[in-house]
């Protein structure tokens, strides 16, 4: 039995939305749940409980563009995404944003058929190898290590045990133990199931959660400032007010890290 593919179309152009919906009607297994005119409407539908299998997402929209909209969807709730664009140069950025595929406007029937086949494969799990390679390419680019193997990224990232140096975070990197001085860590940010540890010497990528890192680090020195980031408070030099009670933390390296409203009252710097 063919699996139903629940689709959601997001485009600020009514004719573009209608045109894609008409093309999708040629595929009995595709059910178009709804159409949205902008990214905010999409986020509202998802918050209300709508669960599409795939989103056809326009790149150029007023307000939040397609990439900003995708970034605003929590990783654990993110459906498959097919970007729709009138400009071919957006294709590379689409794949860097981990979209499954992209369609060029005006959408051609043959190209749409190939895209839907990729959607079917991904939903059936046959696209796992392709997703694996794209994820590995992303991790290699972030870490600056073209030789990074997925097995390394999946391994337990920490060197655990009694007697470890409290001034060092020992992590596994390239089959060896890398000892990262805590003072060299600027901030840590989440990238899906991976953490990017930004230090004075570069960025280290490892498979872990922010909770894992919080358990490894001294809370008197490293504090959560956002649902996806931890900052070394000794590296903070100033705070810049933002909107809605948020701040930007200015680090001694010149980088800025957002302090979200939900973590503002927990940060020692503001007491």
N, C-alpha and C positions, 0 to 999 in steps of 0.2 A: 504493500500500500504506500502511495506517495505521501510524503510528509508535507503538511501545509506550511507554507512560508509566510509568516506574518510580517508585512512591510509597512513602513511609515515614510511618507514623502515630505521633505522639508525644503521649501523653495519660496522666495518672496515673489516670484512671478506666477500668477494664477494660470496662465496658459501653459507654462512649463510644467506645473504640477498636474494639470489636467492631461497634457500630452503624455507624460510618463505613466499616469494611471491607465490611460487607454491602451498603451502598449503592454502594460502588465496584465491587462484583462485577457490577453491572448494566452496566458499561462494559468490553467485552471487551479494549479496548486498554490498560486500566490493570492493571498488575501490582503488587500490594502486596508489597514485599520483606520487610517486617518490621514489628513493633510495638514501641514503647519506652514504658516507664512514666515516664521522667523525662529531663531534659536530659542528664545525665551518660551515660546509656545511648546516647543519640543520638550524642554526641561519640565514644563508644567505637566504635560501628558505623562512623562515618566514618573514624576512625583505622585501623580494620581493613581499609579499602578498599571499603566499600559505597558505591555511587555512585547515589543516587536522583536522579531528575529533579526531583521535587517533594517537599517535606516538609509534611505537615499537622500543624501545631505548636500545641498547646494553650497558651493564654496563662497561665493560673493553674495553677501546679504547685508542689509543695513543693520546697525547695532552690532550684535555678535556675528562674526563671520563663521564659516563652517568649522575652521580649525579651533576657534575659541569655544564654539559650542561643544565640539567633541571633547575638548579638555575639561569642560565643566561637568561631564557625565562621569560619575564615580566608576573607577575601574571595574569593580565587582558587579556593576549593573550595566556595563556597556555592551550593547548589541553589536552585531556585525555592522560595519559602516561602508557604504559605497559613496564616494564623493562624486558629485555631478558638477562639471565646470565647463565654461566656454573657452578656457585657456589651457593649452597643453602643458605650459610650464608649471602648472599646479600639480601635475601628476607626481613628480618626485616628492614634493612636500606632502602629498596625500599618503604616500607609502611611508614616509618618515613619521607620519602621525599614526601609523599602524592601521590605516584603512585597509579593508579587504581588497578593494578594487576602485577604479574610477571610470566614469563615463564622460565623454565629451558631448557638449551640446552642438547641434541638435542630436539627440540620442538615436543611434541606428539600431534597427531590429537585430541584426546579426551580432553586434557588439553586446547588446543587452542579453541576448541568449547566452553568450559566453560568460557574462557576469553572473547570471542566475545559476549557471552550472558551478561556478566557483562558490556561490552561496550554498548550494546543495552539498557540495563536498565538505565545506567548512562545518556545516550543521551535522553532517554525518561522521565527522571526525577524520575524514580522509585528507583534509587540508592541514593536518597537524604538522607534517614535515615542512610544508611551506611556511607556516607560522613560526616554526622553530628556527628556520634559517633567517627570516626577517628579524626575529627577536635577537638572534645572535649577532647579526649585522649591526643592529642598533646598539647592543652592549659593547661591541668592538669599537664603534665610533665614539661612544661616550667615554670609554675607558682609555682610548688612545692605544689599544693593544690589538693589532690586526690578527694576532695569533691566538686570541682568547678562544678556548673551547668551552662548549656548554657544560660539560662535566665539571669543569673548574667552577663555573658560576653556580652550579647546583649543589656543590659540596658544602658541608657545614663551614660557614665562613670564619668561625672564631676558633682560636686556640684556647681551649679551656683548661682548667686545672688549678690546684692550689699553688700558692707561691708566685703567681704571676705579678708582674710589675704594675702597680696601680697607676703609674704615669704613662702607661703604654696600652694601646689597643692592638692586640695581636690578631691579625686576620690572615686567611689563606689567600695567596695570590700566585698564580702560575706554578702551582705545585710546591710552593715554599711558604714559610711563615713570614709575613711582613709585619714588622713592629712599627706601628704608627704612633709617634708621640702625641699625647692628648693635646698639648699646647699648639700643635701644628694644625689641628682640625679647626676649620672655620665654621662650617655648618654641614648638615646632613639632610638630604632630601630624598623623598620616595619617588620611584619611577616604576609604578606597578608593583610587582613582587620583588623588585630590586632596590637597593639603596645606593645612592651616590654620596660617598664621603669626600667632601671637598676640603683639601688640605693645601698647605703652602707649596707642596711639591707636585700637586696635580689632583686628579679625581680617581678614586678607587671604587669599582663597582662590585657589589656582592649581593647574592641572593639572601635576603633577610627581611625582617619587618622592623618598623620603628620601635615596636615593643621589645624585640630582641636587642636592639641597640640601647634602648633605655635601661634594660637590665644589665648591660655591660658597662654603662657609663655612670659617673658620679653625678647625681641630680643637682648637686650644689654647683656644678660647672656647666652641665649640659641640660638645657631645658627645652621642652616642646613649645614652639611658638605658633604652630599651624598644624592642621591634621596631617600634613605631609612633610613637615620639616622640624629639625632640632637644631639649636644654635649653641655654639660655645659662648657663654655670656661674657667670658673674659676677653673675647675679641670684639665685643660691641662697643662702639665709640659714641654713638648718638642715636636718638630716636627722632623720626620725622612723622608728624601726624598725617594720616591719610583720611579716608572718608568712613563714615559709619562706625567710628570708634576704633578703627584699625590704625596701625603704625607701620612704618618701614624702619627696620633696624639697620643702621649704617655700621658695617664692620671695618676693622682697621685695614683690611685689604681693598676697601673701596666698594665692595659688593653690598647690595641691599637685600634683606630678607624680610618678607612680610610677616607682621605679627597680627594674627587674626583676633577678632573681637572675643571669641570664645576662650582664648588662652591669655588674653590681656591681663586679667586680674590675678593670674597664677604666676606671672613673671616677677621675679625678685627685683628686677631693675625698676619697676614702677611703684615699688613700695617705699 
